[in-house]
């Protein structure tokens, strides 16, 4: 025996925690509900708060608790509770406390409008060990409620943030760049920085997913709110050229083209997601019927160690994908993935023109492409990216 | 401030932490506020710490834990006592271990 330092702190994530093998599952993302008390213009998830059918189909607290037990048994350390609005669930505290008592850290994604004094005290006394992430949709009542389309939501959000701050609960403010709020980004950042309890910077959602449910009109609405490529570049450049340098660097480091591989973004075992009805997914948002595993008829272990690895082996067959995405050196910039293809086209492997256009605008800004040049026609694109990065 | 450690007393894990064994590592996760210095800290133990931790289970006085360890390690009582008192000091200060009964 020897006495040196007995206790080792591990801060911010699990890096450095594992000396030999890593656990089977590092993080589990749980969408507790698809329902939301807001009706945001841009949201691809929200069902009405009172949607009876959705509510009746959601997993009960008992099922979520059993799943959390399983996740902890697989070595999971972090669970993300999101939605919809997770605080709509009357049993949220029960689920949250169960997760914390299992030794899970909890990432809570919320709009903060339903934060009560009791919940704020609970988050103070039994802290989530992860920063609460609060989406704030505007700086003024007018702009905020133009996005949320819910009367009283601005005041409720401010009240919720106040309760978090008063109780010393660490939170991050996240914005969204939408027509009613497009000119507010700087103001929102400055306001957020002044809030007690707020930590980190203020990220902005800029590229919105469609709804993958044809016929309800919401996808057309979302499509109309999206920034174009040049606008996205201008927004990213508002603080200088740092973002553009990062794109160039990222492209230089992201290796060759995808080929026919589809699932390239998450290392095996890094995370998995579960929808409100107990279906395991590769990630939040990917609900293609071929890409979900019903946890009512199989274990989380089987889903994570059997189903998801098999899914990761799925290859693209869409000729347009193989011709374009498969040969494109901008994969480090482009958001194309099975979840985006699903949201946009209801498939896993159809090129999404919108994200393609954004990535091309980024590449032009970064000096990696000439305007009008298509990235998949560039021979040795990754060499070009490395050369221009200087790496 | 250092806690006074009494070999005749019984110590055990605090209810303010959750202790997990994952892939051979003991991971101590704060449950209530005020355990770590920061909000996102986890704690793990070195090998010595792990051997000691598993024996400080609230079932017997600390002196018996030291005797048991000295036997297992075939090491002098004094050396083992130094390690046990060292880790206990650290864990008591962090509120991860508390006096039981």
Interface residues (C-beta under 8 A of the other chain):
Chain A: X1 X2 X3 X4 X5 X6 X7 X8 X9 X10 X11 X12 X14 X17 X18 X19 X20 X21 X22 X23 X72 X75 X77 X100 X101 X102 X103 X104 X105 X124 X125 X126 X127 X128 X129 X130 X131 X170
Chain B: X18 X19 X20 X22 X23 X24 X25 X27 X28 X29 X30 X31 X32 X33 X36 X37 X38 X39 X40 X41 X42 X43 X44 X45 X46 X48 X49 X51 X52 X69 X73 X75 X79 X80 X82 X83 X86 X87 X90 X91 X94 X96
